[in-house]
């Protein structure tokens, strides 16, 4: 990704273009995670944003820069900002840091940008939406752009840009990395058993429980199945908005979800869910009740770092194991009639590997713009990211962070559980992709148009929908699964159900 920012031109564009966020565009639901311990939903209702609002307009330069971070990180970042101001008297601004449920921040900003902070934190999958509705200013400071390009993996660099007046700009600055992991009960599951779904099943059978559950059936949490890849070479045929172009009219790019490997994976999951000691959806009392050591409902749960405290409370700190999302072996039944896979092929569950980013409110005073970018450069530096890990357990987003994380454990600065939580996220990132949402439209189509419900219908072997005009009569046969996966792909690309199915599937939607 080349240096695309011309500082002076960009600054002039920002001053002329940004009169503030449009404010009338509803927030698109998203299931991206939040910092360390918060809820995993980015869905923001029209009311939730205003209830979290700070003071009124930020258009005037009042000598104060306001920053929003995750609730559990606020004290640390306030201290870091105070130290920066004290050591840089020329900075010229006071800084006020507020802890927020970062999952609802995007909704707050699109609701009422004047009530939002000058610098705010969101998951990267909100960038396209916030840029498209002119709720954010691009990053134009070349030193900051250079730092982002030097420090962050290519996968993050692909998803932190959007467009302004048909020119591509950097909008989000990564500073926290996140991925799904496996939490398991060490009192009943050995480290070896936790490495595979079959091992978890064996442990569950010994105590008459289910092997595993998930914290939600949405598109983010169920990425463990959708993005599962061959354990030998990380390969998968799944494509989600690959090559999407936010500049040339917001092209959706290419999506594909009907490969033989995807069919075999969902066939395997169907069988695993039907087994008395296999997979289950979270009960009405929540996954915590299923995972609880006293209930012995499930041996393990797939979740994010923000579920760590709840998982620890459910089984106790000494019993909580953390591992990569396990592998599973395709059966002959799962591969029947498919040429692209064979019985015995081993796959590992996948994940969306995402980043939390700092962004600048378009409604913030233009006179603060340069200093806001200076502050973001400091807050997203490797040094501050490292300290944030030590004090808040926020996993750094920069390349090579695994070395620092291991050093902290070796030096006794973090517990074994804290180390495993960070190390497993870093390792799982190699088995996942960042959510590829370059525009608000793609974000909405992926999360809001019922594709997750179709995927759940496949796992449950039910018709879809279960009431009204049933489009899919069944999701158990090879033909039924192919139709269901075509529907998922069609919903991603068009946002509506297909009126008919191609005669010869697979066929791209």
Number of C-alpha atoms within 10 A of each C-alpha: 7 6 11 13 19 12 13 11 10 19 20 10 15 19 15 9 14 18 14 19 24 17 18 10 15 17 27 23 23 25 20 29 32 31 31 26 22 21 19 25 19 25 20 23 17 16 11 15 22 18 10 16 19 15 11 12 15 22 19 13 13 11 12 15 21 21 27 26 28 27 18 19 23 19 17 17 25 18 11 18 20 16 11 16 16 12 10 11 9 8 14 12 18 14 18 16 25 19 18 23 22 28 27 24 30 30 28 27 29 26 26 22 30 24 20 30 29 25 22 25 28 29 29 27 28 29 27 28 26 28 26 21 18 23 26 29 30 26 25 23 22 15 12 21 20 12 15 23 18 13 18 18 14 12 17 25 19 15 23 25 24 27 22 20 9 12 13 17 24 25 26 33 31 28 26 24 26 31 30 33 32 24 28 29 29 20 14 18 22 15 16 9 18 28 18 21 23 19 20 28 27 19 23 24 16 11 14 15 20 26 30 29 25 20 19 18 16 20 22 23 25 23 19 24 19 22 26 27 26 21 16 10 8 15 14 17 15 19 17 22 21 14 15 19 17 23 18 11 9 19 16 21 15 15 21 23 27 24 21 20 27 25 23 26 25 21 26 21 21 21 17 20 21 14 14 15 25 25 25 22 17 21 13 8 8 13 26 22 17 26 27 21 19 10 13 19 25 31 31 33 27 25 26 27 30 19 23 22 14 16 26 20 14 21 24 16 15 12 17 19 24 29 21 26 27 22 21 23 20 21 18 15 13 24 22 14 13 14 9 11 21 20 14 12 16 16 25 25 28 30 31 26 23 28 31 28 25 26 31 24 29 31 26 29 17 18 13 20 21 13 16 24 24 15 20 21 20 16 20 24 20 19 11 18 23 23 16 21 21 16 15 20 23 26 29 31 28 23 14 13 20 20 10 13 23 17 14 17 16 13 8 11 15 19 12 14 17 18 22 20 26 26 21 21 27 26 15 25 22 13 25 23 19 20 24 24 28 31 27 22 20 27 24 18 21 27 21 19 19 21 25 21 16 23 25 20 22 25 22 18 20 16 19 21 16 12 8 7 9 11 19 18 14 19 24 20 12 16 13 17 26 24 23 29 25 24 27 28 27 22 23 29 22 16 20 15 17 16 7 9 16 12 7 8 14 18 16 14 19
